[in-house]
Amino acid sequence: MTSLNFTMLAQNTEVDYVRQACVAAMSIKATNNNSKICLLTNDSVPEKYTDLFDHIIDIPWGDHAAHENWIISNRWKIYHATPFEQTAVIDTDMLILQDLSAWFEFLRNYDLFYTSRVFTYRGEVVNNTFYRRAFEQFELPNLYSGFHYFKKSDLPHEFYTWLEMITNNWQQFYKQHAGGKIYQKTCSMDLSSAIAAKIMNCESKITNQRATYPSFVHMKTKVQNWNYNLNNRWQDKIDVYLDENLNLMIGNYLQTGIFHYTEKDFLTERIEDTYCNFLGI
C-alpha cells in the first residue's frame, strides 16, 4: 500500500510547537516509515531532529500571525506550500500510533477530506458540543482540521482560497455565519473550515460521517463523557503510560490511530526520550 505524506506547520510561542512537531514526526517514522514529512516553520529545528523531515520549508508570504497569541493565521498557506501532491495535514500535538496505509486507500477517493467524527480515549464517539456550540446553533459542518487530507486539485484550491479569505477577515465571516450570543472571540481553523464548507456547499464531498476513520482521539477534557464536572486537565484525572515499544495507555485503554493530546505539558522529556531511544536518535 502507498503511504500518506504528512505536513505540519509549527510556530513557537510560549509553547515549543517545533518540539511537538519533532516528536510527532518520530511517531510517524516509528509507525509509517515510508511516509514523507514536511515541516513548515520559521523557527529553528534542533539539529538532531532535522533528518526526520524530508522537507523543512519557510512559511511563505510573511508572517500573518506575528501579532497573535493563538497562532492560526498562516495555516491556510499549507495547501500552497506543501511539496506533496497528496498531503495529510496534522496538528503538531498529535502522536501517530499505527500504520495508516489503509487510511490512504480510503482517502485517495477524495480530493479533500476532513474528519467529522472523533473519539474519546475509551473509543466512544464524541457527541458533546461543549466546544462546538456555534456549530450546533448555526448548523455548520462538524469538521475537525486537526487531521485533513487534500490533493492538489480544483476543489481543495477553491476551498483553501476561501479559507484564506475567512482567516484574514474572520471577525466579519464569524459575525455573518456564526454570530449571536456565542460569537467566537478568536480565530479557529475548525470554525473557519466549517464556514468555507458551508459557503461552498461541499460538505458531502469532503467528509463522511459514517466512516470510523480517518479520525483521532480528542483529549479535550469536556468531551470525555465523564459523568461529573471536571474543569482541570485531563491528566489530573487519568494516568499516562508509554512503554519502550511505544504502546500508549491512557488509563486502562490502549490507544491506536492518532492521539491528539491537546495539553502541552503532556509531552514530557520521558515521552520524547522514549521515542528517541526507539528510533536510535
SEFIMAR-428764 format. One line per 4 residues: their letters; for each residue x, y, z of N, C-alpha, C. Coordinates in Angstrom, 3 decimals. Example, Ala and Ser with C-alpha at 12.3 -4.5 7.8 and 13.67 -1.06 7.14 Angstrom:
as> 13.190,-5.690,7.800,12.300,-4.500,7.800,13.200,-3.300,7.800 | 12.850,-2.250,7.080,13.670,-1.060,7.140,12.900,0.030,7.870 .
END
This chain:
mtsl> 0.834,-1.190,0.000,0.000,0.000,0.000,0.873,1.245,0.000 | 0.372,2.328,-0.606,1.078,3.590,-0.615,0.888,4.291,0.713 | 1.912,5.014,1.157,1.862,5.673,2.451,1.365,7.105,2.321 | 0.778,7.600,3.399,0.422,9.002,3.486,1.674,9.846,3.639 .
nftm> 1.658,11.030,3.065,2.682,12.031,3.318,2.087,13.123,4.187 | 2.862,13.592,5.146,2.348,14.477,6.182,2.988,15.855,6.098 | 2.181,16.880,6.370,2.689,18.236,6.505,2.175,18.830,7.806 | 3.079,19.486,8.537,2.732,20.208,9.761,3.235,21.632,9.658 .
laqn> 2.550,22.537,10.324,3.015,23.914,10.470,3.264,24.180,11.939 | 4.448,24.717,12.258,4.802,24.960,13.658,5.416,26.344,13.803 | 4.852,27.122,14.715,5.420,28.414,15.089,5.480,28.487,16.601 | 6.654,28.699,17.123,6.824,28.723,18.566,6.256,29.996,19.184 .
tevd> 5.589,29.815,20.329,5.174,30.920,21.182,5.770,30.615,22.546 | 4.979,30.721,23.603,5.446,30.205,24.887,5.457,28.685,24.871 | 4.817,28.105,23.868,4.811,26.661,23.645,5.797,26.342,22.530 | 6.594,25.295,22.732,7.566,24.875,21.720,6.868,23.932,20.739 .
yvrq> 6.199,24.524,19.757,5.474,23.719,18.778,6.417,22.962,17.848 | 7.616,23.486,17.629,8.590,22.753,16.817,8.971,21.451,17.512 | 9.168,21.497,18.813,9.452,20.260,19.569,8.302,19.278,19.421 | 7.072,19.756,19.539,5.922,18.886,19.324,5.973,18.251,17.942 .
acva> 6.277,19.067,16.929,6.327,18.556,15.556,7.404,17.495,15.407 | 8.525,17.670,16.090,9.608,16.682,16.017,9.177,15.352,16.620 | 8.480,15.391,17.747,8.007,14.142,18.348,6.897,13.531,17.495 | 6.026,14.364,16.933,5.020,13.839,16.003,5.695,13.154,14.817 .
amsi> 6.761,13.769,14.308,7.496,13.152,13.194,8.119,11.828,13.609 | 8.645,11.760,14.829,9.184,10.483,15.312,8.094,9.424,15.377 | 6.898,9.828,15.795,5.805,8.855,15.868,5.411,8.355,14.485 | 5.537,9.226,13.480,5.276,8.799,12.099,6.359,7.829,11.637 .
katn> 7.617,8.160,11.888,8.718,7.286,11.474,8.624,5.917,12.142 | 8.117,5.881,13.356,8.029,4.617,14.091,6.923,3.715,13.552 | 5.911,4.291,12.934,4.740,3.506,12.531,4.474,3.528,11.030 | 4.983,4.531,10.342,4.740,4.704,8.906,6.043,5.127,8.241 .
nnsk> 7.011,4.238,8.273,8.383,4.607,7.912,8.535,5.045,6.461 | 7.606,4.650,5.590,7.691,5.054,4.184,7.068,6.420,3.917 | 6.439,6.989,4.910,5.816,8.298,4.739,6.876,9.390,4.662 | 6.597,10.403,3.876,7.433,11.587,3.834,6.792,12.665,4.707 .
icll> 7.637,13.527,5.263,7.159,14.522,6.224,7.718,15.884,5.857 | 6.847,16.870,5.860,7.240,18.259,5.620,6.895,19.084,6.853 | 7.810,19.944,7.253,7.570,20.896,8.334,7.667,22.303,7.778 | 6.601,23.083,7.973,6.600,24.496,7.633,6.852,25.286,8.906 .
tnds> 7.941,26.024,8.934,8.277,26.782,10.138,9.278,27.876,9.819 | 9.234,28.939,10.607,10.261,29.970,10.561,11.185,29.896,11.764 | 10.979,28.871,12.585,11.809,28.663,13.771,12.878,27.616,13.492 | 13.898,27.600,14.309,14.981,26.634,14.128,14.538,25.256,14.611 .
vpek> 15.046,24.234,13.940,14.773,22.842,14.295,16.043,22.256,14.888 | 15.975,21.621,16.064,17.180,21.013,16.637,17.877,20.107,15.635 | 19.183,20.226,15.563,19.949,19.517,14.536,19.710,18.015,14.573 | 19.558,17.457,15.773,19.401,16.000,15.855,18.076,15.523,15.270 .
ytdl> 17.145,16.467,15.026,15.841,16.090,14.508,15.633,16.455,13.037 | 16.573,17.151,12.437,16.328,17.620,11.062,16.147,16.475,10.074 | 16.825,15.352,10.316,16.705,14.223,9.388,15.341,13.539,9.451 | 14.538,13.890,10.445,13.186,13.338,10.494,12.326,13.860,9.355 .
fdhi> 12.690,15.020,8.825,11.861,15.703,7.841,12.479,15.602,6.457 | 11.645,15.278,5.490,12.092,15.280,4.098,12.184,16.695,3.559 | 11.384,17.590,4.130,11.399,18.990,3.727,11.189,19.853,4.974 | 11.991,20.876,5.139,11.758,21.925,6.119,11.688,23.221,5.323 .
idip> 10.508,23.845,5.319,10.221,24.953,4.415,9.801,26.172,5.224 | 10.330,27.329,4.864,9.909,28.573,5.494,8.444,28.848,5.178 | 7.729,29.379,6.150,6.344,29.784,5.927,6.346,30.941,4.928 | 5.616,30.806,3.824,5.728,31.810,2.757,4.919,33.083,3.031 .
wgdh> 5.274,34.133,2.293,4.489,35.374,2.193,4.363,36.116,3.519 | 5.438,36.102,4.291,5.403,36.840,5.543,4.668,36.089,6.635 | 4.664,36.695,7.817,4.052,36.068,8.982,2.739,36.766,9.306 | 1.635,36.174,8.864,0.318,36.749,9.119,-0.119,36.563,10.568 .
aahe> 0.633,35.788,11.336,0.272,35.544,12.741,1.243,36.230,13.702 | 1.984,37.206,13.226,3.053,37.817,14.025,2.537,38.453,15.307 | 1.309,38.924,15.294,0.774,39.631,16.458,-0.307,38.820,17.172 | -0.318,37.516,16.944,-1.311,36.654,17.574,-0.705,35.856,18.721 .
nwii> -1.484,35.684,19.777,-1.088,34.759,20.837,-1.453,33.323,20.453 | -2.567,33.193,19.742,-3.039,31.883,19.287,-2.709,31.797,17.803 | -1.619,31.109,17.467,-1.051,31.164,16.124,-1.933,30.381,15.152 | -2.657,31.107,14.310,-3.615,30.489,13.401,-3.427,30.959,11.966 .
snrw> -3.114,32.225,11.796,-3.368,32.909,10.533,-2.468,32.506,9.373 | -1.508,31.621,9.598,-0.689,31.120,8.488,-1.132,29.755,7.979 | -2.122,29.170,8.603,-2.404,27.768,8.301,-3.066,27.565,6.936 | -3.678,28.606,6.400,-4.237,28.475,5.054,-3.137,28.313,4.009 .
kiyh> -1.897,28.617,4.367,-0.779,28.536,3.428,-0.305,27.099,3.188 | -0.771,26.167,4.015,-0.286,24.790,3.913,-0.534,24.217,2.528 | -1.722,24.463,1.992,-2.050,23.924,0.656,-1.025,24.385,-0.371 | -0.638,25.644,-0.320,0.246,26.230,-1.321,1.710,25.857,-1.088 .
atpf> 2.080,25.632,0.161,3.492,25.437,0.497,3.926,23.974,0.525 | 2.993,23.051,0.745,3.398,21.652,0.828,4.007,21.190,-0.494 | 5.076,20.400,-0.454,5.681,19.903,-1.688,4.996,18.664,-2.242 | 4.022,18.140,-1.537,3.398,16.873,-1.921,2.143,17.111,-2.749 .
eqta> 1.912,16.242,-3.714,0.681,16.303,-4.486,-0.516,15.824,-3.676 | -0.270,14.947,-2.709,-1.312,14.479,-1.804,-0.763,14.591,-0.390 | -1.511,15.264,0.459,-0.993,15.652,1.772,-1.999,15.342,2.857 | -1.529,14.758,3.944,-2.293,14.678,5.188,-1.751,15.755,6.118 .
vidt> -2.627,16.631,6.565,-2.251,17.713,7.477,-2.616,17.285,8.895 | -1.674,17.412,9.827,-1.953,17.093,11.219,-1.480,18.239,12.101 | -2.120,18.372,13.266,-1.642,19.290,14.288,-0.348,18.742,14.883 | 0.452,19.648,15.416,1.731,19.203,15.983,1.554,18.414,17.278 .
dmli> 0.470,18.658,18.013,0.284,17.965,19.300,-0.479,16.657,19.101 | 0.040,15.856,18.193,-0.532,14.550,17.897,0.562,13.492,17.859 | 0.188,12.269,18.171,1.058,11.106,18.013,0.372,10.124,17.072 | 1.125,9.617,16.105,0.622,8.597,15.181,1.024,7.240,15.757 .
lqdl> 0.043,6.412,16.049,0.284,5.197,16.829,0.138,3.904,16.038 | -0.174,3.993,14.736,-0.306,2.769,13.954,-0.045,3.065,12.487 | 0.124,2.011,11.708,0.267,2.113,10.264,-1.051,2.638,9.678 | -0.963,3.722,8.907,-2.158,4.356,8.357,-2.306,4.125,6.854 .
sawf> -1.656,3.097,6.323,-1.743,2.833,4.882,-3.180,2.634,4.424 | -3.973,1.949,5.222,-5.371,1.718,4.845,-6.149,3.026,4.769 | -5.739,3.993,5.562,-6.393,5.303,5.508,-6.165,5.947,4.147 | -4.943,5.789,3.633,-4.640,6.382,2.332,-5.493,5.759,1.243 .
eflr> -5.711,4.455,1.315,-6.544,3.789,0.320,-7.962,4.351,0.329 | -8.434,4.738,1.507,-9.745,5.381,1.621,-9.692,6.819,1.124 | -8.668,7.566,1.529,-8.603,8.994,1.239,-8.373,9.291,-0.240 | -7.722,8.398,-0.946,-7.424,8.674,-2.342,-8.693,8.789,-3.185 .
nydl> -9.854,8.410,-2.628,-11.128,8.571,-3.323,-11.657,10.004,-3.232 | -10.982,10.836,-2.445,-11.420,12.210,-2.230,-10.356,13.176,-2.735 | -10.801,14.360,-3.144,-9.866,15.450,-3.412,-9.549,16.213,-2.135 | -10.510,16.260,-1.240,-10.368,16.949,0.043,-11.187,16.187,1.058 .
fyts> -10.598,15.921,2.226,-11.337,15.179,3.248,-11.010,15.738,4.625 | -12.077,16.017,5.372,-11.974,16.396,6.784,-12.637,15.317,7.625 | -12.005,14.964,8.728,-12.692,14.071,9.644,-13.827,14.836,10.318 | -14.931,14.155,10.535,-16.085,14.767,11.201,-16.534,13.962,12.420 .
rvft> -15.834,12.879,12.712,-16.116,12.087,13.914,-14.809,11.868,14.652 | -14.787,12.248,15.917,-13.618,11.983,16.748,-14.064,11.167,17.957 | -13.085,10.668,18.705,-13.384,9.693,19.749,-12.744,10.089,21.074 | -13.350,9.600,22.152,-12.732,9.720,23.463,-11.616,8.685,23.589 .
yrge> -10.846,8.778,24.650,-9.763,7.811,24.854,-10.286,6.409,25.093 | -11.591,6.281,25.377,-12.218,4.966,25.574,-12.882,4.443,24.312 | -12.691,5.161,23.192,-13.237,4.709,21.924,-14.678,5.074,21.690 | -15.229,5.991,22.483,-16.607,6.440,22.301,-16.639,7.615,21.334 .
vvnn> -17.654,7.661,20.477,-17.820,8.800,19.586,-18.110,10.049,20.408 | -17.420,11.126,20.103,-17.647,12.393,20.808,-18.928,13.032,20.273 | -19.905,13.154,21.152,-21.157,13.835,20.812,-21.344,15.128,21.589 | -20.522,15.356,22.578,-20.609,16.547,23.409,-20.252,17.782,22.589 .
tfyr> -21.096,18.790,22.648,-20.884,20.005,21.850,-20.399,21.177,22.693 | -19.820,20.905,23.847,-19.384,21.988,24.741,-18.498,22.984,24.012 | -17.554,22.478,23.194,-16.634,23.358,22.481,-17.167,23.750,21.100 | -18.376,23.304,20.748,-18.872,23.475,19.379,-20.293,24.016,19.362 .
rafe> -20.574,24.944,20.231,-21.937,25.460,20.315,-22.310,26.256,19.072 | -21.335,26.966,18.506,-21.626,27.705,17.269,-21.950,26.745,16.130 | -21.245,25.609,16.072,-21.524,24.603,15.046,-22.968,24.121,15.167 | -23.371,23.856,16.399,-24.708,23.324,16.643,-25.770,24.375,16.338 .
qfel> -25.593,25.595,16.845,-26.621,26.616,16.685,-26.799,27.033,15.243 | -25.687,27.104,14.499,-25.763,27.616,13.136,-25.669,26.519,12.082 | -25.810,25.264,12.543,-25.873,24.106,11.645,-24.707,24.089,10.667 | -23.515,24.221,11.225,-22.300,24.188,10.417,-21.771,22.758,10.331 .
pnly> -21.099,22.412,9.251,-20.496,21.074,9.150,-19.539,20.817,10.304 | -19.610,19.629,10.861,-18.834,19.297,12.056,-17.427,18.837,11.671 | -16.620,19.753,11.171,-15.300,19.420,10.649,-14.217,19.641,11.697 | -13.215,18.761,11.658,-12.035,18.880,12.522,-10.804,19.030,11.633 .
sgfh> -10.159,20.181,11.743,-8.996,20.449,10.889,-7.732,19.772,11.406 | -7.776,19.223,12.625,-6.587,18.589,13.204,-6.028,17.477,12.343 | -6.900,16.783,11.612,-6.473,15.855,10.569,-7.341,16.098,9.352 | -6.712,16.500,8.265,-7.425,16.542,6.991,-6.442,16.250,5.864 .
yfkk> -6.996,16.010,4.701,-6.228,15.498,3.557,-6.665,16.246,2.307 | -5.721,16.482,1.406,-6.094,17.048,0.114,-5.141,16.601,-0.975 | -5.658,16.628,-2.190,-4.854,16.529,-3.399,-4.696,17.937,-3.964 | -3.652,18.164,-4.719,-3.525,19.425,-5.440,-4.491,19.369,-6.630 .
sdlp> -5.662,19.937,-6.431,-6.704,19.883,-7.456,-7.669,21.038,-7.231 | -8.677,21.136,-8.095,-9.523,22.329,-8.134,-10.308,22.548,-6.849 | -10.959,21.505,-6.334,-11.803,21.673,-5.154,-10.995,22.143,-3.944 | -9.903,21.479,-3.584,-9.113,21.976,-2.454,-8.550,23.374,-2.685 .
hefy> -8.170,23.684,-3.926,-7.640,25.013,-4.201,-8.699,26.080,-3.922 | -9.923,25.846,-4.377,-11.003,26.791,-4.101,-11.295,26.860,-2.609 | -11.290,25.700,-1.954,-11.571,25.649,-0.523,-10.535,26.460,0.255 | -9.266,26.261,-0.060,-8.216,26.987,0.653,-8.204,28.475,0.294 .
twle> -8.695,28.828,-0.866,-8.856,30.243,-1.200,-9.900,30.883,-0.288 | -11.012,30.188,-0.097,-11.994,30.667,0.865,-11.415,30.693,2.277 | -10.632,29.666,2.626,-10.041,29.610,3.959,-9.119,30.805,4.195 | -8.380,31.201,3.172,-7.542,32.391,3.280,-8.399,33.629,3.544 .
mitn> -9.462,33.814,2.785,-10.316,34.987,2.963,-10.970,35.001,4.340 | -11.437,33.840,4.769,-12.109,33.758,6.070,-11.121,34.024,7.195 | -9.940,33.426,7.120,-8.943,33.596,8.175,-8.487,35.046,8.280 | -8.309,35.694,7.147,-7.830,37.082,7.149,-8.923,38.091,7.495 .
nwqq> -10.178,37.639,7.480,-11.304,38.522,7.808,-12.283,37.793,8.733 | -11.735,37.096,9.709,-12.542,36.157,10.459,-13.664,36.819,11.262 | -13.426,38.046,11.763,-14.482,38.680,12.555,-15.749,38.876,11.729 | -15.576,39.340,10.479,-16.739,39.580,9.634,-17.433,38.274,9.256 .
fykq> -16.642,37.249,8.886,-17.248,35.976,8.500,-17.925,35.299,9.683 | -17.299,35.360,10.856,-17.903,34.726,12.026,-19.184,35.435,12.428 | -19.196,36.765,12.326,-20.407,37.506,12.669,-21.548,37.123,11.744 | -21.249,36.910,10.462,-22.287,36.573,9.490,-22.750,35.131,9.613 .
hagg> -21.802,34.208,9.828,-22.119,32.777,9.768,-22.145,32.088,11.129 | -21.635,32.733,12.169,-21.595,32.100,13.491,-21.736,33.151,14.581 | -22.657,34.107,14.363,-22.824,35.209,15.295,-23.754,34.862,16.434 | -24.241,35.903,17.109,-25.172,35.682,18.198,-24.485,35.643,19.541 .
kiyq> -25.168,35.092,20.530,-24.685,35.120,21.912,-23.419,34.303,22.111 | -23.173,33.337,21.245,-21.988,32.502,21.419,-20.941,32.831,20.357 | -20.923,34.080,19.948,-19.982,34.560,18.942,-18.546,34.210,19.332 | -17.861,33.531,18.416,-16.481,33.108,18.630,-15.573,34.327,18.770 .
ktcs> -14.734,34.335,19.820,-13.912,35.501,20.130,-12.519,35.435,19.537 | -12.112,34.290,19.046,-10.799,34.140,18.419,-10.951,33.327,17.146 | -9.957,33.421,16.279,-9.990,32.656,15.043,-9.761,31.176,15.331 | -10.518,30.340,14.677,-10.437,28.887,14.840,-10.400,28.246,13.469 .
mdls> -9.439,27.358,13.229,-9.378,26.692,11.934,-10.534,25.728,11.742 | -11.022,25.120,12.818,-12.194,24.255,12.698,-13.396,25.067,12.224 | -13.638,26.196,12.871,-14.788,27.011,12.518,-14.624,27.640,11.138 | -13.425,28.110,10.827,-13.181,28.687,9.503,-13.405,27.644,8.410 .
saia> -12.954,26.418,8.648,-13.147,25.347,7.671,-14.624,25.015,7.499 | -15.352,25.013,8.607,-16.787,24.725,8.532,-17.522,25.801,7.743 | -17.143,27.049,7.948,-17.785,28.144,7.215,-17.451,28.051,5.725 | -16.190,27.734,5.409,-15.822,27.556,3.999,-16.644,26.456,3.362 .
akim> -16.827,25.349,4.062,-17.624,24.237,3.519,-19.074,24.635,3.329 | -19.608,25.440,4.255,-20.998,25.878,4.126,-21.155,26.826,2.941 | -20.217,27.747,2.774,-20.284,28.688,1.648,-20.224,27.932,0.321 | -19.339,26.934,0.253,-19.166,26.172,-0.983,-20.204,25.065,-1.145 .
nces> -20.986,24.806,-0.085,-21.983,23.733,-0.107,-21.343,22.411,-0.536 | -20.235,22.080,0.111,-19.464,20.906,-0.324,-19.294,19.857,0.768 | -20.071,19.943,1.849,-19.886,19.016,2.960,-19.899,17.565,2.503 | -20.836,17.206,1.650,-20.965,15.809,1.223,-19.772,15.344,0.401 .
kitn> -19.015,16.282,-0.156,-17.852,15.946,-0.971,-16.567,15.823,-0.153 | -16.571,16.347,1.077,-15.303,16.453,1.803,-15.301,15.733,3.142 | -16.359,15.038,3.477,-16.348,14.261,4.711,-17.330,13.111,4.588 | -17.262,12.191,5.532,-18.138,11.031,5.552,-18.439,10.720,7.012 .
qrat> -19.622,11.088,7.456,-19.960,10.958,8.871,-20.146,9.508,9.305 | -20.223,8.591,8.369,-20.353,7.171,8.717,-18.999,6.478,8.872 | -17.952,7.128,8.382,-16.638,6.492,8.400,-16.030,6.549,9.798 | -15.454,5.451,10.222,-14.786,5.420,11.524,-13.352,5.936,11.442 .
ypsf> -12.816,6.013,10.260,-11.520,6.639,10.033,-11.555,7.284,8.665 | -10.707,8.266,8.413,-9.710,8.858,9.297,-10.372,9.623,10.454 | -9.725,9.552,11.595,-10.234,10.219,12.777,-9.091,10.344,13.772 | -9.416,10.754,14.979,-8.402,10.776,16.035,-9.079,10.775,17.397 .
vhmk> -8.313,10.404,18.395,-8.743,10.520,19.785,-8.522,11.957,20.213 | -9.600,12.594,20.666,-9.549,14.012,21.019,-9.610,14.135,22.541 | -8.526,14.664,23.134,-8.401,14.613,24.584,-8.831,15.880,25.312 | -9.628,16.725,24.675,-10.172,17.853,25.429,-11.045,17.321,26.563 .
tkvq> -10.885,17.909,27.738,-11.489,17.360,28.954,-12.997,17.218,28.863 | -13.672,18.240,28.337,-15.134,18.274,28.402,-15.821,17.288,27.463 | -15.072,16.611,26.587,-15.722,15.695,25.643,-15.488,14.225,25.997 | -14.949,13.945,27.174,-14.603,12.574,27.520,-15.762,11.746,28.068 .
nwny> -16.964,12.320,28.095,-18.150,11.620,28.587,-18.022,11.195,30.042 | -17.263,11.980,30.807,-17.231,11.754,32.250,-18.527,12.268,32.857 | -19.025,11.576,33.863,-20.359,11.879,34.379,-20.336,12.885,35.527 | -19.303,13.702,35.577,-19.261,14.784,36.554,-18.429,15.920,35.965 .
nlnn> -18.607,17.083,36.540,-17.924,18.266,36.024,-16.434,18.195,36.330 | -15.627,18.449,35.326,-14.180,18.464,35.516,-13.623,19.663,34.759 | -13.090,20.600,35.515,-12.566,21.826,34.916,-11.058,21.805,34.772 | -10.424,20.791,35.316,-8.973,20.739,35.303,-8.463,19.986,34.074 .
rwqd> -7.176,19.730,34.069,-6.555,19.000,32.985,-7.022,17.547,32.996 | -7.100,16.937,31.802,-7.473,15.525,31.772,-6.402,14.672,32.423 | -5.160,15.145,32.404,-4.072,14.391,33.037,-4.208,14.333,34.558 | -5.031,15.233,35.132,-5.299,15.159,36.566,-6.280,14.052,36.909 .
kidv> -6.945,13.537,35.892,-7.978,12.518,36.103,-7.472,11.106,35.823 | -6.621,10.941,34.800,-6.196,9.617,34.378,-4.696,9.588,34.149 | -4.131,8.407,34.274,-2.687,8.230,34.128,-2.298,7.998,32.673 | -1.040,8.298,32.381,-0.444,8.117,31.060,0.732,7.164,31.184 .
ylde> 0.809,6.185,30.289,1.964,5.289,30.290,2.352,4.960,28.860 | 3.590,5.261,28.508,4.159,4.908,27.201,5.315,3.954,27.435 | 5.210,2.721,26.901,6.284,1.765,27.156,7.370,1.874,26.091 | 8.413,1.077,26.221,9.572,1.184,25.339,9.253,0.794,23.904 .
nlnl> 8.146,0.080,23.692,7.709,-0.274,22.339,6.676,0.701,21.788 | 6.502,1.820,22.484,5.626,2.917,22.071,4.146,2.564,22.145 | 3.806,1.613,22.993,2.405,1.359,23.287,1.938,2.404,24.301 | 0.899,3.142,23.951,0.419,4.232,24.790,-0.869,3.824,25.490 .
mign> -0.828,3.857,26.820,-2.009,3.573,27.623,-2.483,4.869,28.260 | -3.772,5.156,28.109,-4.414,6.262,28.800,-5.438,5.642,29.737 | -5.206,5.798,31.037,-5.973,4.995,31.980,-5.691,3.534,31.710 | -6.723,2.753,31.514,-6.565,1.328,31.203,-6.787,1.024,29.726 .
ylqt> -6.739,2.058,28.884,-7.110,1.890,27.481,-5.899,2.083,26.564 | -5.627,1.050,25.764,-4.568,1.138,24.763,-5.038,2.019,23.618 | -4.195,2.984,23.241,-4.556,3.927,22.186,-4.047,3.448,20.826 | -4.830,3.722,19.791,-4.447,3.391,18.421,-4.750,4.595,17.532 .
gifh> -4.398,4.484,16.266,-4.712,5.561,15.331,-3.902,6.813,15.620 | -4.589,7.945,15.744,-3.955,9.226,16.037,-4.445,9.706,17.394 | -3.505,10.125,18.217,-3.814,10.593,19.574,-3.521,12.083,19.643 | -4.572,12.869,19.872,-4.458,14.335,19.950,-4.470,14.724,21.422 .
ytek> -3.282,14.965,21.968,-3.179,15.089,23.423,-3.603,16.454,23.954 | -3.605,17.483,23.186,-4.148,18.833,23.447,-3.444,19.593,24.566 | -3.084,18.939,25.649,-2.439,19.633,26.757,-0.929,19.634,26.547 | -0.351,20.815,26.538,1.034,20.966,26.097,2.027,20.266,27.011 .
dflt> 1.710,20.181,28.306,2.650,19.538,29.225,2.574,18.019,29.184 | 1.701,17.474,28.332,1.702,16.024,28.106,3.045,15.562,27.564 | 3.673,16.390,26.746,4.913,15.998,26.075,6.090,16.191,27.029 | 6.306,15.191,27.849,7.392,15.236,28.827,8.714,14.797,28.194 .
erie> 9.795,15.061,28.887,11.106,14.582,28.434,11.115,13.069,28.340 | 10.407,12.402,29.239,10.385,10.941,29.206,9.749,10.432,27.916 | 8.636,11.037,27.506,7.997,10.613,26.260,8.911,10.898,25.078 | 9.503,12.075,25.043,10.429,12.411,23.961,11.602,11.437,23.929 .
dtyc> 12.175,11.136,25.096,13.321,10.225,25.154,12.937,8.804,24.749 | 11.716,8.398,25.064,11.262,7.051,24.682,11.232,6.919,23.170 | 10.744,7.941,22.489,10.748,7.921,21.021,12.174,7.964,20.482 | 13.016,8.803,21.071,14.415,8.867,20.610,15.096,7.508,20.768 .
nflg> 14.891,6.862,21.894,15.519,5.557,22.126,15.019,4.516,21.156 | 13.711,4.553,20.860,13.136,3.577,19.930,13.730,3.729,18.551 | 13.956,4.971,18.125,14.461,5.240,16.768,15.976,5.355,16.720 | 16.636,5.292,17.856,18.093,5.399,17.885,18.598,6.789,17.572 .
i> 17.885,7.788,18.008,18.291,9.177,17.765,19.092,9.708,18.952 .
END
